[in-house]
Amino acid sequence: MNGPRPRADTLRLILGDQLDPQHSWFGSVDDGIVYVLMEVRQETDYVLHHAQKILAIFAAMREHASQLREAGHRVRYVAIDDPSNRQSIPGNLEALMAHYGARRLEYQQPDEWRLDRQLAEWCAAQTFETEAVESEHFYTARTEMAGVFAGRRHWLMENFYRRMRRRHGVLMEEGGEPAGGRWNYDHDNRKPWPGTPAAPADARPAHDHGALWASIEAAGVKSFGDPQARAFRWPLDRREALAALDHFIQHALPHFGDYEDAMSTQSPRLFHSLLSFALNTKMLRPQEVVQKAEAAWRAGQAPLAAVEGFVRQILGWREYVRGIYWCHMPGYEERNALAHTTPLPRWFWDGDTRMNCLRQAVGQSLQTAHAHHIQRLMVIGNFALLAGLDPHAVHLWYLGVYIDAFEWVEAPNTVGMSQFADGGLIATKPYVSSAAYIARMSDYCRGCHYDHRARTGERACPFNALYWDFFARHETRLSQNARLVMPYRQLEKMKGPTLEAVRERAASLRARLDDL
């Protein structure tokens, strides 16, 4: 690293998803400590990322660095186009430790296995002192789930969720009973959106990051999707994230539960919070998000079903999938229990398909770097599983396309919940459906090139033939699943000319996925 050589005793590394200004590191100012943030090709290039994901992380890192300086901390920021940038975390750390004459390196434990292993192995080979500290973000320790589910074949989220509610006293009444007498209000939260009540306006501020985006492109970073660099809406610091949280609690949470599974061409967001990027980069802490949601219910500002559904996503599912990830890495992301190997269709990269549901969900993902959980699970993931797409390729696409996708949260959701590639560790059955579900929960089927009611024929919705073909192809493995009694009973009735026609249609579709 060029320039003067100011001394520092300790360097503290801050990764791009560790932007928590409330971390105990920052409780006092010490001139002997330098905080290091870096934009490196190692992190932009390990998977092909959506343009907005790269832009959001870099912009938020720069804002975090600026605020640390304003608070009096020493900061070294290595930009993507810095001539001294070695473009790898270990390479830059080695140079900076020598530059500052530092005797000690501290870092917060990474949430991705690959980074945790890389830093641990690199640090083990150094002669200076190193220490990994907690990020202070999650409710649970990394390996806690291993003890909770020791010896069990299925690691069911519901069991874990109830344990978390009891431990942290969330939505609980005196005597240890759940609020309202029920643990789960999921059955109440499955309504299609009729167009009213109106979805809240997007109150997030727009940022102009055209100059930053130009520097990212000039550095040779490859990406896909629309950068929207001059009208960028994702929160870039804790102040903006808190404003987004307050807006959600006031304007969207009251209707979140009713319509959390709904999809609409008229409102891609509906009543979802869009807080996942702020949470996963640690601008917000899950505890404060849960506390504000619960407080809204206790104040009579949001119904229990809505609040419970939201809390389940944060206190339950988010902590649960992190536990799954750390207990089953390395190798979890490579699992392929159903031996699916078909490459992704070309329209995963441009959204150009005649299937309106996928044109909407994939197109929205490419445009905004976001889609809500039903679009990810029951449209894109559903199609991928029915068509037999390679789950590792699906995993890499999800990891790259979504602004909130870091491997600890994305891999279990994709490999396990969406693609059933872990063989049922997470999901007790494959999450698949025919077109009927999509027609019921959205307006996507209206005006579509395909007929959502037909199984065969050139205009029949591909989901229908692929659905029955999926169960036929995997009958040996899945037919004994107690949760699949109904589809296999129906499949038995179809056997003969009807099923043969359906499977012929499915084979034709799978042979020309690019052209659907």
LUMNUPA-443333 format. One record per residue (C-alpha): y, z, x; residue in one letter; residue number from 1. Coordinates in steps of 0.02 Angstrom, whole numbers, plus 50000, padded with zeros to 5 digits. Layout:
<atoms>
ATOM     py     pz     px  type  seq
ATOM      Y      Z      X     A  NUM
...
</atoms>
This chain:
<atoms>
ATOM     py     pz     px  type  seq
ATOM  50000  50000  50000     M    1
ATOM  50169  49948  50072     N    2
ATOM  50330  50047  50082     G    3
ATOM  50375  50223  50141     P    4
ATOM  50239  50353  50154     R    5
ATOM  50295  50506  50054     P    6
ATOM  50173  50649  50066     R    7
ATOM  50075  50721  49921     A    8
ATOM  49936  50848  49923     D    9
ATOM  49847  50787  49764     T   10
ATOM  49829  50625  49668     L   11
ATOM  49783  50632  49484     R   12
ATOM  49711  50474  49407     L   13
ATOM  49754  50431  49227     I   14
ATOM  49651  50294  49145     L   15
ATOM  49715  50178  49009     G   16
ATOM  49630  50277  48871     D   17
ATOM  49692  50447  48934     Q   18
ATOM  49871  50442  48872     L   19
ATOM  49883  50620  48806     D   20
ATOM  50051  50697  48851     P   21
ATOM  49988  50867  48791     Q   22
ATOM  49850  50878  48922     H   23
ATOM  49859  51040  49021     S   24
ATOM  49892  50939  49179     W   25
ATOM  50071  50915  49121     F   26
ATOM  50110  51097  49081     G   27
ATOM  50212  51118  49241     S   28
ATOM  50294  51005  49369     V   29
ATOM  50226  51008  49547     D   30
ATOM  50306  50897  49679     D   31
ATOM  50143  50898  49777     G   32
ATOM  50053  50803  49638     I   33
ATOM  50067  50616  49606     V   34
ATOM  50001  50543  49444     Y   35
ATOM  49923  50371  49467     V   36
ATOM  49907  50238  49333     L   37
ATOM  49848  50063  49371     M   38
ATOM  49827  49894  49286     E   39
ATOM  49677  49812  49367     V   40
ATOM  49573  49654  49344     R   41
ATOM  49419  49765  49353     Q   42
ATOM  49465  49827  49179     E   43
ATOM  49534  49666  49105     T   44
ATOM  49386  49561  49163     D   45
ATOM  49226  49663  49134     Y   46
ATOM  49220  49586  48961     V   47
ATOM  49330  49453  48880     L   48
ATOM  49462  49553  48787     H   49
ATOM  49578  49515  48642     H   50
ATOM  49754  49481  48704     A   51
ATOM  49827  49623  48601     Q   52
ATOM  49703  49748  48672     K   53
ATOM  49758  49711  48850     I   54
ATOM  49941  49709  48800     L   55
ATOM  49930  49871  48700     A   56
ATOM  49845  49970  48837     I   57
ATOM  49962  49908  48973     F   58
ATOM  50118  49937  48868     A   59
ATOM  50060  50111  48817     A   60
ATOM  50017  50154  48998     M   61
ATOM  50191  50101  49053     R   62
ATOM  50271  50206  48917     E   63
ATOM  50164  50356  48965     H   64
ATOM  50214  50336  49147     A   65
ATOM  50398  50324  49099     S   66
ATOM  50390  50483  48996     Q   67
ATOM  50301  50577  49136     L   68
ATOM  50441  50527  49255     R   69
ATOM  50572  50584  49129     E   70
ATOM  50484  50752  49122     A   71
ATOM  50501  50769  49311     G   72
ATOM  50327  50720  49368     H   73
ATOM  50295  50605  49516     R   74
ATOM  50210  50444  49460     V   75
ATOM  50139  50295  49552     R   76
ATOM  50115  50146  49436     Y   77
ATOM  50019  49996  49501     V   78
ATOM  50063  49846  49393     A   79
ATOM  49947  49698  49367     I   80
ATOM  50058  49586  49474     D   81
ATOM  50097  49714  49610     D   82
ATOM  50064  49628  49779     P   83
ATOM  49980  49787  49842     S   84
ATOM  49859  49795  49694     N   85
ATOM  49678  49789  49752     R   86
ATOM  49629  49753  49569     Q   87
ATOM  49495  49888  49566     S   88
ATOM  49507  50074  49534     I   89
ATOM  49416  50129  49693     P   90
ATOM  49510  50001  49799     G   91
ATOM  49679  50064  49740     N   92
ATOM  49629  50246  49753     L   93
ATOM  49571  50224  49933     E   94
ATOM  49736  50143  49981     A   95
ATOM  49842  50270  49887     L   96
ATOM  49751  50422  49959     M   97
ATOM  49791  50355  50133     A   98
ATOM  49969  50308  50084     H   99
ATOM  50011  50483  50024     Y  100
ATOM  49903  50575  50150     G  101
ATOM  49825  50665  50002     A  102
ATOM  49686  50790  50028     R  103
ATOM  49626  50799  49848     R  104
ATOM  49590  50681  49702     L  105
ATOM  49575  50740  49523     E  106
ATOM  49529  50635  49373     Y  107
ATOM  49490  50663  49189     Q  108
ATOM  49309  50624  49146     Q  109
ATOM  49300  50443  49086     P  110
ATOM  49228  50412  48914     D  111
ATOM  49138  50253  48967     E  112
ATOM  48977  50273  49065     W  113
ATOM  49014  50131  49187     R  114
ATOM  49179  50211  49241     L  115
ATOM  49105  50385  49249     D  116
ATOM  48967  50323  49363     R  117
ATOM  49085  50219  49469     Q  118
ATOM  49205  50362  49502     L  119
ATOM  49069  50491  49529     A  120
ATOM  48979  50382  49656     E  121
ATOM  49139  50335  49746     W  122
ATOM  49200  50514  49753     C  123
ATOM  49032  50573  49821     A  124
ATOM  49057  50461  49973     A  125
ATOM  49231  50529  50016     Q  126
ATOM  49278  50666  50137     T  127
ATOM  49425  50732  50035     F  128
ATOM  49409  50854  49890     E  129
ATOM  49377  50783  49716     T  130
ATOM  49369  50861  49544     E  131
ATOM  49331  50790  49372     A  132
ATOM  49411  50886  49228     V  133
ATOM  49392  50878  49039     E  134
ATOM  49502  50759  48941     S  135
ATOM  49528  50903  48817     E  136
ATOM  49516  50780  48674     H  137
ATOM  49351  50794  48580     F  138
ATOM  49277  50931  48472     Y  139
ATOM  49110  50921  48563     T  140
ATOM  49045  50912  48741     A  141
ATOM  48967  50749  48798     R  142
ATOM  48788  50807  48798     T  143
ATOM  48794  50928  48652     E  144
ATOM  48698  50811  48536     M  145
ATOM  48547  50811  48649     A  146
ATOM  48519  50993  48607     G  147
ATOM  48559  50972  48422     V  148
ATOM  48430  50834  48397     F  149
ATOM  48301  50879  48530     A  150
ATOM  48129  50813  48482     G  151
ATOM  48187  50716  48328     R  152
ATOM  48154  50531  48300     R  153
ATOM  48308  50503  48191     H  154
ATOM  48475  50576  48241     W  155
ATOM  48554  50583  48068     L  156
ATOM  48743  50599  48059     M  157
ATOM  48742  50700  47898     E  158
ATOM  48654  50847  47983     N  159
ATOM  48777  50842  48127     F  160
ATOM  48927  50825  48009     Y  161
ATOM  48882  50980  47909     R  162
ATOM  48859  51077  48069     R  163
ATOM  49034  51024  48125     M  164
ATOM  49113  51070  47960     R  165
ATOM  49038  51244  47968     R  166
ATOM  49082  51272  48150     R  167
ATOM  49264  51221  48133     H  168
ATOM  49293  51283  47956     G  169
ATOM  49350  51112  47893     V  170
ATOM  49352  51086  47704     L  171
ATOM  49256  51247  47681     M  172
ATOM  49271  51387  47553     E  173
ATOM  49234  51571  47571     E  174
ATOM  49050  51607  47585     G  175
ATOM  49014  51453  47690     G  176
ATOM  49010  51330  47545     E  177
ATOM  49089  51157  47557     P  178
ATOM  49251  51128  47464     A  179
ATOM  49215  51068  47288     G  180
ATOM  49031  51115  47303     G  181
ATOM  48980  50952  47387     R  182
ATOM  48969  50899  47568     W  183
ATOM  48987  50714  47539     N  184
ATOM  49091  50613  47415     Y  185
ATOM  49038  50444  47481     D  186
ATOM  48969  50392  47311     H  187
ATOM  49144  50412  47237     D  188
ATOM  49224  50304  47372     N  189
ATOM  49150  50132  47335     R  190
ATOM  49273  50048  47218     K  191
ATOM  49336  49869  47234     P  192
ATOM  49525  49857  47238     W  193
ATOM  49595  49778  47078     P  194
ATOM  49766  49747  47154     G  195
ATOM  49841  49912  47101     T  196
ATOM  49899  50034  47160     P  197
ATOM  49997  49931  47285     A  198
ATOM  49946  49950  47466     A  199
ATOM  50082  50036  47569     P  200
ATOM  50200  49932  47675     A  201
ATOM  50171  49925  47862     D  202
ATOM  50299  50048  47930     A  203
ATOM  50252  50028  48112     R  204
ATOM  50395  49969  48224     P  205
ATOM  50386  49796  48302     A  206
ATOM  50394  49783  48492     H  207
ATOM  50441  49634  48599     D  208
ATOM  50323  49626  48747     H  209
ATOM  50345  49444  48790     G  210
ATOM  50390  49481  48970     A  211
ATOM  50239  49593  48997     L  212
ATOM  50125  49465  48918     W  213
ATOM  50196  49330  49031     A  214
ATOM  50156  49436  49184     S  215
ATOM  49979  49466  49121     I  216
ATOM  49950  49280  49099     E  217
ATOM  50031  49241  49267     A  218
ATOM  49911  49362  49350     A  219
ATOM  49767  49254  49288     G  220
ATOM  49697  49374  49159     V  221
ATOM  49591  49283  49030     K  222
ATOM  49590  49334  48848     S  223
ATOM  49568  49270  48670     F  224
ATOM  49653  49300  48503     G  225
ATOM  49836  49302  48455     D  226
ATOM  49941  49412  48572     P  227
ATOM  50085  49429  48446     Q  228
ATOM  50182  49483  48600     A  229
ATOM  50354  49472  48519     R  230
ATOM  50306  49561  48358     A  231
ATOM  50185  49692  48422     F  232
ATOM  50149  49831  48296     R  233
ATOM  50028  49953  48379     W  234
ATOM  50094  50127  48426     P  235
ATOM  50135  50144  48610     L  236
ATOM  50168  50331  48626     D  237
ATOM  50134  50495  48540     R  238
ATOM  50297  50491  48441     R  239
ATOM  50251  50325  48361     E  240
ATOM  50073  50382  48333     A  241
ATOM  50130  50539  48243     L  242
ATOM  50246  50436  48133     A  243
ATOM  50099  50324  48089     A  244
ATOM  49992  50476  48048     L  245
ATOM  50127  50551  47936     D  246
ATOM  50150  50384  47846     H  247
ATOM  49963  50371  47815     F  248
ATOM  49949  50549  47749     I  249
ATOM  50094  50523  47629     Q  250
ATOM  50070  50345  47570     H  251
ATOM  49889  50292  47598     A  252
ATOM  49774  50443  47604     L  253
ATOM  49787  50479  47417     P  254
ATOM  49702  50312  47380     H  255
ATOM  49599  50296  47540     F  256
ATOM  49440  50366  47465     G  257
ATOM  49435  50254  47312     D  258
ATOM  49457  50095  47412     Y  259
ATOM  49393  50132  47586     E  260
ATOM  49251  50005  47564     D  261
ATOM  49356  49874  47475     A  262
ATOM  49409  49708  47551     M  263
ATOM  49549  49592  47495     S  264
ATOM  49632  49432  47550     T  265
ATOM  49794  49504  47481     Q  266
ATOM  49797  49657  47593     S  267
ATOM  49693  49663  47752     P  268
ATOM  49742  49844  47783     R  269
ATOM  49735  49915  47606     L  270
ATOM  49738  50106  47628     F  271
ATOM  49664  50122  47801     H  272
ATOM  49756  50226  47930     S  273
ATOM  49757  50107  48080     L  274
ATOM  49756  50264  48188     L  275
ATOM  49600  50222  48289     S  276
ATOM  49694  50145  48436     F  277
ATOM  49808  50297  48450     A  278
ATOM  49658  50413  48436     L  279
ATOM  49549  50320  48560     N  280
ATOM  49687  50313  48690     T  281
ATOM  49717  50499  48657     K  282
ATOM  49897  50488  48599     M  283
ATOM  49833  50586  48450     L  284
ATOM  49702  50722  48451     R  285
ATOM  49567  50722  48317     P  286
ATOM  49598  50904  48276     Q  287
ATOM  49778  50873  48222     E  288
ATOM  49728  50721  48119     V  289
ATOM  49595  50820  48027     V  290
ATOM  49711  50969  48002     Q  291
ATOM  49848  50861  47925     K  292
ATOM  49724  50778  47807     A  293
ATOM  49652  50944  47751     E  294
ATOM  49827  51016  47728     A  295
ATOM  49870  50869  47613     A  296
ATOM  49722  50913  47502     W  297
ATOM  49760  51098  47498     R  298
ATOM  49941  51056  47452     A  299
ATOM  49882  50946  47309     G  300
ATOM  49947  50787  47391     Q  301
ATOM  49778  50697  47406     A  302
ATOM  49612  50712  47312     P  303
ATOM  49464  50797  47393     L  304
ATOM  49355  50640  47390     A  305
ATOM  49486  50543  47490     A  306
ATOM  49513  50681  47616     V  307
ATOM  49327  50715  47638     E  308
ATOM  49293  50531  47667     G  309
ATOM  49428  50522  47799     F  310
ATOM  49377  50685  47883     V  311
ATOM  49197  50625  47890     R  312
ATOM  49253  50475  47993     Q  313
ATOM  49344  50585  48121     I  314
ATOM  49253  50752  48130     L  315
ATOM  49084  50677  48087     G  316
ATOM  49056  50496  48135     W  317
ATOM  49174  50483  48284     R  318
ATOM  49102  50637  48371     E  319
ATOM  48926  50587  48321     Y  320
ATOM  48930  50413  48399     V  321
ATOM  49004  50483  48558     R  322
ATOM  48857  50602  48569     G  323
ATOM  48734  50461  48538     I  324
ATOM  48816  50360  48676     Y  325
ATOM  48811  50494  48810     W  326
ATOM  48635  50548  48768     C  327
ATOM  48563  50372  48777     H  328
ATOM  48657  50289  48918     M  329
ATOM  48627  50193  49026     P  330
ATOM  48534  50055  48937     G  331
ATOM  48580  50090  48756     Y  332
ATOM  48692  49938  48746     E  333
ATOM  48545  49827  48799     E  334
ATOM  48426  49880  48661     R  335
ATOM  48355  49742  48551     N  336
ATOM  48221  49817  48439     A  337
ATOM  48210  49662  48328     L  338
ATOM  48204  49538  48474     A  339
ATOM  48352  49437  48411     H  340
ATOM  48413  49307  48536     T  341
ATOM  48522  49179  48444     T  342
ATOM  48692  49147  48528     P  343
ATOM  48853  49181  48434     L  344
ATOM  48915  49035  48328     P  345
ATOM  49071  48950  48396     R  346
ATOM  49176  49011  48249     W  347
ATOM  49168  49189  48315     F  348
ATOM  49305  49126  48432     W  349
ATOM  49413  49030  48310     D  350
ATOM  49368  49088  48133     G  351
ATOM  49340  48908  48076     D  352
ATOM  49197  48924  47952     T  353
ATOM  49179  48876  47769     R  354
ATOM  49111  49050  47728     M  355
ATOM  49271  49128  47663     N  356
ATOM  49217  49308  47692     C  357
ATOM  49186  49272  47876     L  358
ATOM  49340  49163  47891     R  359
ATOM  49441  49310  47826     Q  360
ATOM  49357  49448  47928     A  361
ATOM  49339  49352  48091     V  362
ATOM  49509  49270  48070     G  363
ATOM  49592  49438  48039     Q  364
ATOM  49505  49508  48194     S  365
ATOM  49568  49365  48301     L  366
ATOM  49744  49379  48232     Q  367
ATOM  49768  49568  48231     T  368
ATOM  49631  49638  48345     A  369
ATOM  49577  49745  48199     H  370
ATOM  49462  49746  48047     A  371
ATOM  49410  49897  47948     H  372
ATOM  49234  49969  47951     H  373
ATOM  49164  49871  47803     I  374
ATOM  49227  49706  47870     Q  375
ATOM  49145  49748  48037     R  376
ATOM  48983  49815  47962     L  377
ATOM  48950  49723  47800     M  378
ATOM  49028  49553  47833     V  379
ATOM  49026  49511  48019     I  380
ATOM  48887  49630  48071     G  381
ATOM  48786  49593  47916     N  382
ATOM  48789  49407  47951     F  383
ATOM  48748  49434  48136     A  384
ATOM  48595  49538  48092     L  385
ATOM  48532  49422  47955     L  386
ATOM  48554  49268  48066     A  387
ATOM  48464  49350  48212     G  388
ATOM  48610  49346  48334     L  389
ATOM  48583  49424  48505     D  390
ATOM  48641  49605  48483     P  391
ATOM  48705  49616  48661     H  392
ATOM  48815  49463  48632     A  393
ATOM  48875  49541  48469     V  394
ATOM  48911  49703  48563     H  395
ATOM  49016  49613  48694     L  396
ATOM  49114  49521  48559     W  397
ATOM  49152  49683  48465     Y  398
ATOM  49196  49771  48628     L  399
ATOM  49319  49634  48671     G  400
ATOM  49396  49590  48503     V  401
ATOM  49446  49758  48432     Y  402
ATOM  49597  49854  48495     I  403
ATOM  49510  50021  48468     D  404
ATOM  49345  49969  48550     A  405
ATOM  49295  50073  48698     F  406
ATOM  49110  50070  48737     E  407
ATOM  49074  50252  48691     W  408
ATOM  49125  50220  48511     V  409
ATOM  49089  50033  48495     E  410
ATOM  48912  50022  48566     A  411
ATOM  48828  50145  48446     P  412
ATOM  48922  50068  48300     N  413
ATOM  48870  49891  48347     T  414
ATOM  48700  49910  48429     V  415
ATOM  48640  50050  48317     G  416
ATOM  48729  50052  48150     M  417
ATOM  48769  49867  48133     S  418
ATOM  48626  49776  48221     Q  419
ATOM  48484  49903  48204     F  420
ATOM  48445  49860  48385     A  421
ATOM  48407  50041  48430     D  422
ATOM  48259  50035  48311     G  423
ATOM  48329  50159  48187     G  424
ATOM  48393  50300  48296     L  425
ATOM  48557  50303  48200     I  426
ATOM  48527  50204  48041     A  427
ATOM  48377  50245  47932     T  428
ATOM  48376  50063  47875     K  429
ATOM  48460  49900  47925     P  430
ATOM  48632  49883  47844     Y  431
ATOM  48610  49712  47766     V  432
ATOM  48655  49638  47599     S  433
ATOM  48656  49474  47506     S  434
ATOM  48817  49395  47443     A  435
ATOM  48814  49509  47290     A  436
ATOM  48884  49656  47387     Y  437
ATOM  49026  49554  47461     I  438
ATOM  49067  49480  47290     A  439
ATOM  49071  49654  47213     R  440
ATOM  49180  49735  47347     M  441
ATOM  49303  49594  47383     S  442
ATOM  49390  49439  47320     D  443
ATOM  49319  49337  47465     Y  444
ATOM  49196  49240  47357     C  445
ATOM  49331  49168  47244     R  446
ATOM  49363  48988  47289     G  447
ATOM  49236  48991  47432     C  448
ATOM  49148  48829  47478     H  449
ATOM  48983  48918  47444     Y  450
ATOM  48914  48988  47280     D  451
ATOM  48880  49173  47301     H  452
ATOM  48755  49170  47156     R  453
ATOM  48640  49034  47227     A  454
ATOM  48498  49056  47351     R  455
ATOM  48452  48875  47387     T  456
ATOM  48544  48710  47392     G  457
ATOM  48681  48650  47509     E  458
ATOM  48816  48750  47421     R  459
ATOM  48715  48911  47408     A  460
ATOM  48794  49057  47501     C  461
ATOM  48708  49075  47671     P  462
ATOM  48699  49264  47650     F  463
ATOM  48571  49248  47510     N  464
ATOM  48436  49146  47596     A  465
ATOM  48465  49236  47761     L  466
ATOM  48446  49404  47674     Y  467
ATOM  48272  49368  47605     W  468
ATOM  48219  49276  47761     D  469
ATOM  48268  49429  47865     F  470
ATOM  48151  49541  47766     F  471
ATOM  48012  49411  47772     A  472
ATOM  48029  49388  47961     R  473
ATOM  48025  49575  47993     H  474
ATOM  47901  49625  47859     E  475
ATOM  47776  49700  47982     T  476
ATOM  47906  49815  48056     R  477
ATOM  48012  49859  47904     L  478
ATOM  47902  49855  47750     S  479
ATOM  47843  50035  47772     Q  480
ATOM  48022  50101  47775     N  481
ATOM  48042  50214  47623     A  482
ATOM  48222  50157  47600     R  483
ATOM  48170  49974  47586     L  484
ATOM  48046  49989  47443     V  485
ATOM  48155  49892  47322     M  486
ATOM  48189  49737  47428     P  487
ATOM  48007  49723  47480     Y  488
ATOM  47950  49744  47301     R  489
ATOM  48065  49599  47254     Q  490
ATOM  48007  49498  47404     L  491
ATOM  47827  49517  47346     E  492
ATOM  47874  49444  47177     K  493
ATOM  47959  49296  47262     M  494
ATOM  47809  49247  47371     K  495
ATOM  47752  49070  47339     G  496
ATOM  47862  48917  47309     P  497
ATOM  48020  49021  47277     T  498
ATOM  48011  49114  47442     L  499
ATOM  47959  48957  47535     E  500
ATOM  48114  48868  47473     A  501
ATOM  48224  49014  47521     V  502
ATOM  48149  49023  47695     R  503
ATOM  48167  48836  47718     E  504
ATOM  48351  48853  47673     R  505
ATOM  48368  48999  47796     A  506
ATOM  48285  48900  47936     A  507
ATOM  48406  48757  47906     S  508
ATOM  48554  48876  47913     L  509
ATOM  48496  48961  48071     R  510
ATOM  48474  48792  48154     A  511
ATOM  48657  48744  48126     R  512
ATOM  48756  48905  48127     L  513
ATOM  48903  48821  48214     D  514
ATOM  48928  48708  48063     D  515
ATOM  48924  48834  47920     L  516
</atoms>
